[in-house]
Amino acid sequence: MIKLKDFFEINGKPIYLVGINYQSAEFGHITELWEDDDALPEIVDADFELMKRMGIMAIRIQSAVFHKKKTFDNILKYARKYGIYVMPNLSIGDLMKGAEGRWFKSQGGDIIQLPGDEQPAPKFVNERMDPFGDTAIAHAKEYLTGLLSRYRDEEMILAWDIANEPTYSLYGMSAVQYAQYCGKDSRRAREVTSKWTHAICKAAREADPNHPITVGTDHSIILMDVGFDVVKFSEANDLMTTHHYSRATSGYIMIDEVCSLRDTYMPAFITAFSRVTGRPFASGEAGNNSYVMSEENQGRHYRVMLYSGLINGAIGIFPWCFHAYDWSVPRIHENYNGGPAESEFGIVRPDHTLKPAAEELTSFARLVGKMDFSNVHLAEPDAAVLLPESYYDFLYEHRASLFNAFVLAKQAHLNVAITRAEDGLDRFKMLIVPTTHLSVREMDHVRGFVEQGGSVMISATEALSGRIAYLRDMVGFTNRDYILLPKEIEITFERNFGALKKGDSLRYESDTLSWYVAHEKPENERQYYTLVEPTTAEVLARDATGLPALLMNRFGKGHVLCFPFGVEYCLGHMPDAYERDETYKVVEGLADLSGLERPIDCDNPAVELGTFESETDRVLIAINHTKSPVATNLQFARKAARITDFASNKVLGEDISTLPISLSASGVVVLSIE
């Protein structure tokens, strides 16, 4: 039976799990496939045989009536025949929708009847049962106990995914509306959904202690206020499987065009964020469809997504999905009349030819199949972006600030994680704090980190109550006043700092004035510029009016850089900012000042670097996060005795300190380094 430890393990051997969401071209989501004795052999044999050739090791399957023995027996029969593991997605949230439609019935909603159900359950005004209330939890537990206990010893089950994107079960998909229904605030909504998550995961684990349990949430748990707390949510799971679709996040966060730097860093950000409590991560859905982009761009996106996920700590992936749907089949026309784009997520065409995305997945499966994960491990991060306790309370600011802080760290080639202050900062050498919406406890952790020799880059975003003043000794200035953050800010350096020279400028834009005038933004999330009086800090740069705009202070054994405004937030509202912005040089300068060693570096900020290490050698993965070809020089802190191409074993250099490489648009280079 497959086990989950740091990686999935088969017969004690750790593997990177290359999976896929399986749907056939002829049936799509429609569940009747698994009971159609005429269609089943022809369709499923061909599909499973192709998946096996592509290197796919497991399927996440949503479109099945799992409580029906014939359905599950058929799924497991083909899983055993082809040696492909199964992660059933039970869609528990959909059990509570209350509509007697096909989808509701397919997920078992028509068979659940508990003792004592004579009294009507609490419902929303639209007649839906409260999906997270005690009655709904009791129904879910009954279903999980009956189904999972029956298959607890099944070797072809990889894990149980017991709910599909439960954030969409909220009333109106809004934490605020759900909170209003509860008569509480949105923090109360997060408490309710956390209770629900822990309850159903516990019930599933008791029914089947032999397989990992996950609840397949999507990126809205991180980027939207949908009534879930990602920290409490992840603590209930054995495995985090957050779904990510970069193009679907553009309504909430600036990501620029497809295959741009920000677009391709979104999956990496979701991966790093989902790992904040230390749970292993394998995205349960990922990708983009070829209705909103070309097949070529879909393939490029897949390439970067797969390799970037690998070097940011994922242990597997289940892209959505295997097949594009066949519009010549009447049932596809009937069932997807209102959602034609759903048909084009698939990476294999109805005629079983591979789209570029499928070719990328096949190539990736070959490469990770060659890696010995029992012998190599990801280099431990020595830098981090701080996740504040108040993340959801100031979501407009925080989602943009944390994402762009993560991107800046990647541009500076830092090995970066996302962390909470309470989890211990002493394992890092450098910390990026893109907000001052911090508790006293968190600020004390940050101060202690600097006193002991850590380096911090902090942005003073919260001016209404002047919280940065609590850290006046650490930052080396006092507050004089604050003003509304100007629409445009240009800062000019008064002295050299790292690669930035005296006279160099950085330019930023703010959305605060337009929000302020329109009265659409909460007052506590409007952005301000803190006017400061340096005490021990040195002014590195000033704005056009002469105000200090970047200050450096030595405190204890460490260093502090402070922007008196939200620089990361500003970048989050500047289209195509990373085509010209050089803020990453500030991050590089602080890393150099703090003595943070980068064993392998390069001179192009568009290239992401990630390293797997063993006692004797390294595997380096370099990724181009833009849609244009780039050239760069790899720089080694210690001479490399021998460098070879990982796939071909071709020798590229011996006893060298630098190596020039070229990367195609959205290209990847994988090297073995001795």
C-alpha positions as CSV (number, residue, x, y, z in Angstrom):
1,M,0.0,0.0,0.0
2,I,1.3,3.4,-0.9
3,K,2.3,5.5,2.1
4,L,2.5,9.3,2.7
5,K,5.6,10.6,4.5
6,D,7.8,13.4,3.2
7,F,6.9,12.1,-0.3
8,F,4.5,9.4,-1.4
9,E,6.3,6.1,-1.0
10,I,5.7,2.8,-3.0
11,N,7.4,-0.2,-1.4
12,G,9.4,2.2,0.8
13,K,10.7,4.2,-2.2
14,P,9.8,7.9,-2.3
15,I,8.4,9.2,-5.6
16,Y,7.1,12.4,-7.0
17,L,3.5,11.6,-7.8
18,V,2.5,12.6,-11.4
19,G,-1.3,12.4,-11.5
20,I,-4.2,13.7,-13.5
21,N,-7.9,14.4,-13.1
22,Y,-9.5,11.7,-15.2
23,Q,-12.5,12.5,-17.4
24,S,-13.3,10.8,-20.7
25,A,-13.9,12.8,-23.9
26,E,-17.3,11.1,-24.4
27,F,-18.7,11.6,-20.9
28,G,-16.9,14.5,-19.2
29,H,-18.3,14.9,-15.7
30,I,-21.2,12.5,-16.4
31,T,-21.1,9.6,-14.0
32,E,-22.9,7.0,-16.1
33,L,-19.7,6.0,-17.8
34,W,-18.7,3.6,-15.0
35,E,-22.0,1.6,-15.3
36,D,-22.2,1.6,-19.1
37,D,-21.0,-1.9,-19.9
38,D,-21.0,-1.2,-23.6
39,A,-18.9,2.0,-23.6
40,L,-16.7,1.3,-20.7
41,P,-14.1,-1.2,-22.1
42,E,-13.5,0.7,-25.3
43,I,-13.2,4.2,-23.7
44,V,-11.4,3.4,-20.4
45,D,-8.9,0.8,-21.8
46,A,-7.8,3.3,-24.4
47,D,-7.5,6.2,-21.9
48,F,-5.8,4.2,-19.2
49,E,-3.3,2.7,-21.6
50,L,-2.4,6.2,-22.9
51,M,-2.1,7.6,-19.3
52,K,0.3,4.7,-18.5
53,R,2.4,5.5,-21.5
54,M,2.5,9.2,-20.5
55,G,3.9,8.3,-17.1
56,I,0.8,9.1,-15.1
57,M,0.8,7.2,-11.8
58,A,-2.6,8.2,-10.3
59,I,-5.9,9.7,-11.1
60,R,-8.1,12.0,-9.1
61,I,-11.6,11.1,-10.1
62,Q,-14.7,13.2,-9.3
63,S,-17.2,11.9,-11.8
64,A,-18.3,8.7,-10.2
65,V,-21.0,7.4,-7.9
66,F,-18.6,6.0,-5.3
67,H,-21.2,4.6,-3.0
68,K,-22.5,2.3,-5.8
69,K,-20.5,-0.9,-5.6
70,K,-20.5,-1.6,-9.4
71,T,-19.1,1.9,-10.1
72,F,-16.2,1.6,-7.6
73,D,-15.5,-2.0,-8.6
74,N,-15.1,-1.0,-12.2
75,I,-12.8,1.9,-11.3
76,L,-10.6,-0.3,-9.2
77,K,-10.6,-3.1,-11.8
78,Y,-9.0,-0.7,-14.3
79,A,-6.7,0.8,-11.7
80,R,-5.3,-2.7,-10.9
81,K,-5.1,-3.6,-14.6
82,Y,-2.9,-0.6,-15.4
83,G,-1.2,0.0,-12.1
84,I,-2.7,3.5,-11.7
85,Y,-3.6,4.6,-8.2
86,V,-7.0,6.4,-7.5
87,M,-7.8,9.4,-5.3
88,P,-11.6,9.5,-5.2
89,N,-13.1,13.0,-4.8
90,L,-16.3,12.6,-2.8
91,S,-17.6,16.2,-3.0
92,I,-19.1,16.1,0.4
93,G,-20.1,19.8,0.2
94,D,-22.3,19.0,-2.8
95,L,-24.3,16.5,-0.7
96,M,-26.0,19.5,1.0
97,K,-27.2,21.4,-2.0
98,G,-30.7,20.1,-1.6
99,A,-31.5,20.0,-5.3
100,E,-32.5,16.6,-6.7
101,G,-30.5,17.0,-9.8
102,R,-28.0,14.6,-11.4
103,W,-24.9,16.0,-9.7
104,F,-26.5,15.9,-6.3
105,K,-27.6,12.3,-6.7
106,S,-24.3,11.2,-8.2
107,Q,-22.6,12.3,-5.0
108,G,-24.8,10.2,-2.7
109,G,-27.2,13.0,-1.6
110,D,-30.2,10.9,-2.3
111,I,-29.2,8.0,0.0
112,I,-28.4,9.8,3.3
113,Q,-31.1,9.7,5.9
114,L,-30.3,9.9,9.5
115,P,-32.3,9.0,12.6
116,G,-34.0,12.1,14.0
117,D,-34.3,13.9,10.7
118,E,-38.0,14.5,11.2
119,Q,-37.3,18.2,12.1
120,P,-36.3,20.3,9.1
121,A,-32.6,21.2,9.1
122,P,-31.6,24.9,9.2
123,K,-31.6,26.3,5.7
124,F,-30.5,29.5,4.0
125,V,-33.1,31.8,2.6
126,N,-32.7,30.1,-0.8
127,E,-33.7,26.8,0.9
128,R,-30.2,25.3,1.0
129,M,-29.2,23.6,4.2
130,D,-26.3,25.3,6.1
131,P,-23.5,23.3,4.6
132,F,-21.3,23.7,7.7
133,G,-23.8,23.2,10.5
134,D,-24.2,20.3,12.8
135,T,-26.8,18.6,10.7
136,A,-24.7,18.7,7.6
137,I,-21.7,17.4,9.5
138,A,-23.7,14.5,10.8
139,H,-24.8,13.6,7.3
140,A,-21.2,13.8,6.0
141,K,-19.9,11.6,8.9
142,E,-22.5,9.0,8.1
143,Y,-21.6,8.9,4.5
144,L,-17.8,8.8,5.1
145,T,-18.1,6.1,7.7
146,G,-20.2,3.9,5.4
147,L,-18.0,4.3,2.4
148,L,-14.4,4.7,3.6
149,S,-14.5,1.8,6.1
150,R,-15.5,-0.5,3.2
151,Y,-12.3,0.3,1.3
152,R,-9.8,0.9,4.1
153,D,-7.6,-2.0,3.0
154,E,-7.7,-1.2,-0.8
155,E,-4.1,-1.0,-2.1
156,M,-5.0,1.0,-5.2
157,I,-6.5,3.9,-3.3
158,L,-3.9,6.7,-3.0
159,A,-5.8,9.0,-0.7
160,W,-9.4,10.2,-0.1
161,D,-10.3,13.7,-1.3
162,I,-13.5,14.1,0.7
163,A,-14.7,17.5,-0.6
164,N,-14.3,19.5,-3.8
165,E,-13.7,23.2,-3.3
166,P,-15.9,23.6,-0.3
167,T,-15.5,27.4,-0.4
168,Y,-18.1,27.2,-3.1
169,S,-20.6,25.7,-0.6
170,L,-20.8,29.0,1.2
171,Y,-23.9,31.1,0.7
172,G,-23.2,33.3,-2.3
173,M,-19.5,32.1,-2.0
174,S,-19.0,35.0,0.4
175,A,-17.7,34.8,4.0
176,V,-19.4,38.1,4.7
177,Q,-22.9,36.9,3.6
178,Y,-22.3,33.6,5.4
179,A,-21.3,35.5,8.5
180,Q,-24.4,37.7,8.2
181,Y,-26.5,34.5,8.0
182,C,-24.8,33.2,11.1
183,G,-25.4,36.6,12.8
184,K,-21.7,36.9,13.5
185,D,-18.7,38.4,11.8
186,S,-16.5,36.8,9.2
187,R,-14.0,35.6,11.8
188,R,-16.9,33.5,13.2
189,A,-17.5,32.1,9.7
190,R,-13.9,31.0,9.7
191,E,-14.3,29.3,13.0
192,V,-17.4,27.5,11.7
193,T,-15.7,26.2,8.6
194,S,-12.6,25.2,10.6
195,K,-14.8,23.1,12.9
196,W,-16.4,21.5,9.9
197,T,-13.1,20.7,8.3
198,H,-11.6,19.1,11.4
199,A,-14.9,17.2,12.1
200,I,-15.1,15.5,8.6
201,C,-11.4,14.8,8.4
202,K,-11.5,13.2,11.8
203,A,-14.5,11.1,10.8
204,A,-12.8,10.0,7.6
205,R,-9.6,9.1,9.4
206,E,-11.5,7.0,11.9
207,A,-13.3,5.2,9.1
208,D,-10.0,4.6,7.2
209,P,-6.8,5.0,9.1
210,N,-4.8,3.5,6.3
211,H,-5.1,6.2,3.6
212,P,-4.3,10.0,3.8
213,I,-7.2,12.4,4.0
214,T,-7.4,15.7,2.2
215,V,-10.1,18.3,1.5
216,G,-9.6,19.7,-2.0
217,T,-9.9,23.4,-1.6
218,D,-9.0,25.9,-4.3
219,H,-6.9,29.1,-4.4
220,S,-9.8,31.2,-3.2
221,I,-8.9,30.0,0.4
222,I,-5.8,32.1,0.0
223,L,-6.8,35.0,-2.3
224,M,-10.4,35.6,-1.2
225,D,-12.4,36.0,2.0
226,V,-14.5,32.9,1.5
227,G,-14.8,32.1,5.2
228,F,-11.9,29.6,5.5
229,D,-8.7,30.0,7.4
230,V,-5.9,28.3,5.5
231,V,-3.8,27.6,8.6
232,K,-6.6,25.9,10.6
233,F,-7.8,24.2,7.4
234,S,-4.4,22.7,6.6
235,E,-4.0,21.5,10.2
236,A,-7.0,19.2,9.7
237,N,-5.5,17.6,6.5
238,D,-2.9,14.9,6.1
239,L,-2.1,16.3,2.7
240,M,-2.8,19.8,1.3
241,T,-4.1,19.8,-2.3
242,T,-5.0,23.4,-3.0
243,H,-6.1,23.9,-6.6
244,H,-4.6,26.7,-8.6
245,Y,-5.6,28.2,-11.9
246,S,-3.5,31.3,-12.5
247,R,-5.7,33.0,-15.1
248,A,-8.7,32.6,-12.7
249,T,-7.0,34.7,-10.1
250,S,-6.8,37.9,-12.2
251,G,-9.9,39.3,-10.6
252,Y,-8.3,39.4,-7.2
253,I,-4.6,40.0,-7.8
254,M,-2.5,41.5,-10.6
255,I,-0.9,38.7,-12.6
256,D,-0.3,40.3,-16.1
257,E,-0.6,38.3,-19.3
258,V,-0.4,34.5,-19.7
259,C,3.2,33.1,-19.2
260,S,4.4,36.4,-17.8
261,L,6.6,36.4,-14.7
262,R,3.7,37.0,-12.3
263,D,1.3,34.6,-14.0
264,T,3.8,31.8,-13.8
265,Y,4.7,32.5,-10.2
266,M,1.1,32.2,-9.0
267,P,1.3,28.3,-8.8
268,A,4.6,28.5,-6.9
269,F,3.1,31.0,-4.5
270,I,0.0,28.8,-3.8
271,T,2.4,25.9,-3.3
272,A,4.5,27.8,-0.8
273,F,1.5,29.3,1.0
274,S,-0.2,25.9,1.3
275,R,2.9,24.4,3.0
276,V,2.9,27.0,5.8
277,T,2.0,24.4,8.5
278,G,4.4,21.8,7.2
279,R,1.8,19.5,5.6
280,P,2.9,17.9,2.3
281,F,1.4,19.4,-0.8
282,A,0.2,18.0,-4.1
283,S,-2.2,20.2,-6.0
284,G,-5.5,18.4,-6.6
285,E,-6.3,20.5,-9.7
286,A,-4.1,22.8,-11.7
287,G,-3.6,24.2,-15.2
288,N,-5.5,26.4,-17.6
289,N,-7.8,25.8,-20.5
290,S,-7.1,26.3,-24.2
291,Y,-10.2,28.5,-24.7
292,V,-8.6,31.4,-22.8
293,M,-5.2,30.9,-24.3
294,S,-3.5,29.1,-27.2
295,E,-2.5,25.4,-26.9
296,E,1.1,26.6,-27.2
297,N,0.7,29.0,-24.2
298,Q,-1.1,26.2,-22.3
299,G,1.9,24.0,-22.8
300,R,4.3,26.7,-21.7
301,H,2.3,27.4,-18.6
302,Y,2.3,23.6,-17.8
303,R,6.1,23.5,-18.2
304,V,6.8,26.3,-15.8
305,M,4.0,25.2,-13.4
306,L,5.4,21.6,-13.1
307,Y,9.0,22.4,-12.6
308,S,8.4,25.4,-10.3
309,G,6.0,23.4,-8.2
310,L,8.8,20.7,-7.8
311,I,11.4,23.2,-6.5
312,N,8.9,24.9,-4.2
313,G,8.2,21.8,-2.3
314,A,5.3,20.0,-4.0
315,I,5.4,16.2,-3.8
316,G,3.0,15.6,-6.7
317,I,0.4,17.2,-8.9
318,F,-3.0,16.4,-10.5
319,P,-3.7,18.7,-13.4
320,W,-7.2,19.3,-14.6
321,C,-7.7,17.4,-16.7
322,F,-6.9,14.4,-19.0
323,H,-9.4,14.7,-21.9
324,A,-10.8,17.6,-23.9
325,Y,-14.4,16.8,-24.5
326,D,-15.9,15.6,-27.8
327,W,-18.5,18.0,-29.0
328,S,-19.7,15.5,-31.6
329,V,-21.3,13.5,-28.7
330,P,-24.9,14.6,-28.0
331,R,-24.6,14.2,-24.2
332,I,-21.6,16.6,-24.2
333,H,-23.8,19.2,-26.0
334,E,-26.6,18.7,-23.6
335,N,-24.6,18.9,-20.4
336,Y,-22.1,21.7,-21.2
337,N,-24.5,24.0,-23.0
338,G,-23.8,26.7,-20.4
339,G,-20.1,26.1,-20.0
340,P,-18.2,25.4,-23.2
341,A,-14.8,26.4,-21.8
342,E,-15.0,23.4,-19.4
343,S,-14.4,21.2,-22.4
344,E,-10.9,22.6,-23.2
345,F,-9.1,22.1,-19.9
346,G,-8.2,18.6,-21.1
347,I,-4.6,18.1,-22.3
348,V,-5.4,15.1,-24.6
349,R,-7.6,15.7,-27.6
350,P,-10.7,13.5,-28.2
351,D,-8.7,11.6,-30.9
352,H,-6.0,10.8,-28.3
353,T,-3.4,13.1,-29.8
354,L,-1.4,15.1,-27.2
355,K,-1.7,18.8,-26.8
356,P,1.6,20.6,-25.9
357,A,0.6,20.5,-22.2
358,A,0.3,16.7,-22.4
359,E,3.8,16.5,-24.0
360,E,5.1,18.6,-21.1
361,L,3.5,16.4,-18.5
362,T,5.0,13.3,-20.2
363,S,8.5,14.9,-20.3
364,F,8.2,16.0,-16.7
365,A,7.1,12.5,-15.6
366,R,10.2,11.0,-17.3
367,L,12.5,13.5,-15.5
368,V,11.1,13.0,-12.0
369,G,11.1,9.3,-12.6
370,K,14.8,9.5,-13.0
371,M,15.3,11.4,-9.7
372,D,16.2,9.4,-6.6
373,F,14.2,11.2,-3.9
374,S,15.6,8.8,-1.2
375,N,19.0,10.3,-1.9
376,V,18.3,14.0,-2.6
377,H,16.3,16.6,-0.8
378,L,15.4,20.2,-1.5
379,A,17.8,22.7,0.0
380,E,16.4,24.2,3.2
381,P,15.1,27.8,2.8
382,D,17.2,30.4,4.5
383,A,14.8,33.3,3.8
384,A,11.1,33.8,4.4
385,V,8.1,36.0,3.8
386,L,6.1,36.6,7.0
387,L,2.5,35.5,7.0
388,P,0.7,37.8,9.5
389,E,-1.9,36.6,12.0
390,S,-4.3,39.2,10.6
391,Y,-4.0,38.0,7.0
392,Y,-7.7,37.8,6.3
393,D,-8.6,40.9,8.2
394,F,-6.7,43.0,5.7
395,L,-7.0,40.8,2.7
396,Y,-6.9,43.4,0.0
397,E,-3.5,44.5,1.2
398,H,-2.0,41.2,2.3
399,R,-2.7,39.0,-0.7
400,A,-1.0,41.6,-3.0
401,S,1.8,42.3,-0.6
402,L,2.7,38.7,0.2
403,F,2.6,37.6,-3.4
404,N,4.8,40.4,-4.6
405,A,7.2,39.9,-1.7
406,F,7.5,36.3,-2.8
407,V,8.2,37.3,-6.4
408,L,10.9,39.8,-5.3
409,A,12.6,37.1,-3.2
410,K,12.5,34.8,-6.2
411,Q,14.0,37.5,-8.5
412,A,16.8,37.9,-6.0
413,H,17.3,34.1,-6.1
414,L,16.6,33.6,-2.5
415,N,15.6,30.1,-1.3
416,V,12.4,31.4,0.3
417,A,9.5,30.0,2.3
418,I,6.3,31.5,3.8
419,T,6.2,31.3,7.5
420,R,4.4,32.4,10.7
421,A,6.3,34.3,13.4
422,E,5.2,31.7,16.0
423,D,6.8,28.8,14.1
424,G,10.3,30.1,14.9
425,L,12.3,32.5,12.8
426,D,15.8,31.3,13.9
427,R,16.0,28.8,11.0
428,F,16.2,31.8,8.6
429,K,18.8,34.4,7.9
430,M,16.5,36.9,6.2
431,L,12.9,37.9,6.6
432,I,10.6,40.0,4.3
433,V,7.8,41.6,6.3
434,P,5.5,43.3,3.7
435,T,3.0,44.7,6.2
436,T,2.8,46.2,9.6
437,H,-0.6,44.9,10.4
438,L,1.1,42.9,13.1
439,S,0.4,41.9,16.7
440,V,2.7,42.9,19.5
441,R,3.6,39.2,19.8
442,E,4.6,39.1,16.1
443,M,6.6,42.3,16.3
444,D,8.5,40.9,19.3
445,H,9.4,37.9,17.3
446,V,10.7,40.1,14.5
447,R,12.7,42.3,16.9
448,G,14.3,39.2,18.5
449,F,15.2,37.8,15.1
450,V,17.1,41.0,14.2
451,E,18.8,41.2,17.6
452,Q,20.2,37.7,17.1
453,G,21.7,38.6,13.7
454,G,18.8,38.2,11.2
455,S,18.1,40.7,8.5
456,V,14.7,42.2,7.8
457,M,13.1,44.1,5.0
458,I,9.8,45.7,6.3
459,S,7.2,47.9,4.7
460,A,5.3,50.3,7.0
461,T,1.8,49.9,5.6
462,E,-0.4,50.5,8.7
463,A,-0.2,54.2,9.5
464,L,-3.5,55.0,11.2
465,S,-2.3,53.6,14.5
466,G,1.4,53.9,13.7
467,R,2.3,50.4,14.6
468,I,5.8,50.7,13.2
469,A,6.5,53.0,16.2
470,Y,6.5,49.9,18.5
471,L,9.6,48.9,16.6
472,R,11.2,52.4,16.7
473,D,14.4,51.0,18.3
474,M,14.7,48.3,15.6
475,V,13.9,50.5,12.6
476,G,15.9,53.5,13.9
477,F,13.3,56.3,13.4
478,T,10.3,57.8,15.0
479,N,7.0,58.7,13.4
480,R,6.3,62.4,12.6
481,D,3.0,62.1,10.7
482,Y,1.5,60.3,7.8
483,I,-0.1,61.3,4.5
484,L,-2.2,59.5,2.0
485,L,0.0,57.5,-0.3
486,P,0.6,59.5,-3.5
487,K,-0.6,58.2,-6.8
488,E,3.1,58.0,-8.0
489,I,6.2,57.7,-5.9
490,E,9.7,57.9,-7.3
491,I,12.6,57.3,-4.9
492,T,16.2,58.2,-5.7
493,F,19.2,56.7,-4.0
494,E,21.6,59.0,-2.1
495,R,24.3,56.4,-1.8
496,N,25.2,53.0,-3.3
497,F,23.4,50.0,-2.0
498,G,24.2,46.6,-3.5
499,A,23.8,46.8,-7.3
500,L,21.9,50.1,-6.9
501,K,24.1,53.2,-7.4
502,K,23.8,56.7,-6.1
503,G,21.3,58.5,-8.4
504,D,19.4,55.4,-9.4
505,S,15.7,55.6,-9.1
506,L,12.8,53.2,-8.5
507,R,9.2,54.2,-9.4
508,Y,5.9,53.0,-7.9
509,E,2.2,53.6,-8.3
510,S,-0.7,53.4,-5.8
511,D,-4.4,52.8,-6.1
512,T,-5.2,54.5,-2.8
513,L,-6.4,57.8,-4.1
514,S,-8.9,56.3,-6.6
515,W,-10.2,54.0,-3.8
516,Y,-10.3,56.8,-1.3
517,V,-12.4,59.1,-3.6
518,A,-14.7,56.3,-4.6
519,H,-15.2,55.3,-0.9
520,E,-15.0,51.6,-2.0
521,K,-12.1,50.5,0.2
522,P,-12.1,50.0,3.9
523,E,-10.4,52.8,5.7
524,N,-8.0,50.5,7.5
525,E,-6.8,49.1,4.1
526,R,-6.1,52.4,2.4
527,Q,-2.4,53.0,2.0
528,Y,-0.4,55.7,3.6
529,Y,3.1,57.1,3.6
530,T,4.7,57.4,7.1
531,L,6.7,60.6,7.6
532,V,9.7,59.6,9.7
533,E,12.4,61.2,11.7
534,P,15.6,59.1,11.6
535,T,17.3,58.5,14.9
536,T,19.9,55.8,14.3
537,A,18.8,54.8,10.8
538,E,20.6,56.0,7.7
539,V,18.5,57.3,4.7
540,L,19.4,55.4,1.6
541,A,16.8,57.0,-0.7
542,R,14.3,59.9,-0.7
543,D,11.2,60.6,-2.7
544,A,10.8,63.6,-5.1
545,T,9.9,65.9,-2.2
546,G,12.9,64.9,-0.1
547,L,11.1,62.6,2.3
548,P,13.0,59.5,3.5
549,A,11.8,56.6,1.3
550,L,14.2,53.8,2.3
551,L,16.1,53.6,5.5
552,M,18.7,51.2,6.9
553,N,19.5,50.5,10.5
554,R,21.8,48.3,12.4
555,F,20.2,46.7,15.4
556,G,21.7,44.1,17.7
557,K,23.6,41.8,15.5
558,G,21.3,42.3,12.5
559,H,20.2,44.8,9.8
560,V,16.8,46.3,9.0
561,L,15.7,47.9,5.8
562,C,12.4,49.9,6.0
563,F,10.2,51.4,3.3
564,P,7.8,53.9,5.0
565,F,5.1,52.8,2.6
566,G,3.9,49.5,1.1
567,V,6.3,48.9,-1.7
568,E,5.1,45.3,-2.4
569,Y,1.5,46.5,-2.3
570,C,2.3,49.2,-4.9
571,L,3.9,46.6,-7.2
572,G,0.6,44.7,-7.0
573,H,-1.2,47.5,-8.8
574,M,1.3,48.2,-11.6
575,P,0.6,46.2,-14.8
576,D,3.7,44.5,-16.2
577,A,5.7,46.0,-13.3
578,Y,8.4,43.3,-13.5
579,E,9.3,44.1,-17.1
580,R,11.1,47.2,-15.7
581,D,11.1,47.2,-11.9
582,E,14.4,46.7,-10.0
583,T,13.2,46.5,-6.4
584,Y,14.7,43.0,-6.3
585,K,18.1,44.7,-6.2
586,V,17.1,46.0,-2.8
587,V,16.4,42.5,-1.6
588,E,19.7,41.3,-3.2
589,G,21.6,44.1,-1.4
590,L,20.2,43.1,2.0
591,A,21.0,39.5,1.4
592,D,24.6,40.4,0.6
593,L,24.8,42.6,3.6
594,S,23.5,39.8,5.9
595,G,26.0,37.3,4.6
596,L,23.3,35.1,3.1
597,E,25.1,32.6,0.9
598,R,23.6,31.7,-2.4
599,P,25.6,28.5,-3.5
600,I,24.3,29.0,-7.0
601,D,23.2,32.3,-8.4
602,C,22.6,33.9,-11.8
603,D,22.5,37.3,-13.3
604,N,18.9,37.3,-14.7
605,P,15.9,38.1,-12.3
606,A,13.5,36.3,-14.6
607,V,15.2,32.9,-13.9
608,E,14.1,30.9,-10.9
609,L,16.6,28.6,-9.4
610,G,16.0,25.5,-7.2
611,T,18.3,22.9,-5.9
612,F,18.0,19.3,-4.7
613,E,21.0,18.2,-2.7
614,S,22.7,15.0,-1.7
615,E,26.0,14.4,0.2
616,T,28.0,14.4,-3.0
617,D,26.2,16.4,-5.7
618,R,23.3,18.6,-6.6
619,V,20.5,18.7,-9.1
620,L,19.8,22.3,-10.3
621,I,16.6,23.4,-12.0
622,A,16.6,26.8,-13.7
623,I,13.3,28.1,-15.0
624,N,12.6,31.0,-17.3
625,H,9.4,32.8,-16.0
626,T,8.9,34.9,-19.1
627,K,7.6,34.1,-22.6
628,S,10.8,35.4,-24.3
629,P,14.1,33.5,-24.6
630,V,16.7,34.5,-22.0
631,A,20.5,34.0,-21.5
632,T,22.2,34.0,-18.2
633,N,25.4,33.0,-16.4
634,L,25.2,30.6,-13.6
635,Q,27.6,31.5,-10.8
636,F,28.9,28.9,-8.3
637,A,30.1,29.9,-4.9
638,R,32.4,26.9,-5.0
639,K,33.9,25.5,-8.2
640,A,31.9,22.7,-9.7
641,A,34.0,19.7,-10.5
642,R,31.7,18.5,-13.2
643,I,28.4,19.7,-14.7
644,T,26.2,17.5,-16.9
645,D,22.8,17.8,-18.5
646,F,20.5,15.8,-16.2
647,A,18.5,14.1,-19.0
648,S,21.3,13.3,-21.5
649,N,24.3,13.1,-19.2
650,K,26.2,15.3,-21.6
651,V,29.2,17.0,-19.9
652,L,28.9,20.8,-20.0
653,G,31.9,21.8,-18.0
654,E,34.5,20.7,-15.5
655,D,36.2,22.6,-12.7
656,I,34.3,25.9,-13.4
657,S,32.8,28.7,-11.4
658,T,30.5,30.0,-14.1
659,L,28.4,28.4,-16.8
660,P,26.5,30.3,-19.5
661,I,23.0,28.9,-20.3
662,S,20.2,29.8,-22.6
663,L,16.6,29.2,-21.9
664,S,13.8,29.2,-24.4
665,A,10.5,31.0,-23.8
666,S,9.2,29.5,-20.6
667,G,12.1,27.2,-20.8
668,V,13.7,24.9,-18.2
669,V,17.3,23.6,-17.8
670,V,18.1,20.7,-15.4
671,L,21.7,20.1,-14.5
672,S,23.7,17.6,-12.4
673,I,26.5,19.3,-10.5
674,E,29.3,17.5,-8.7
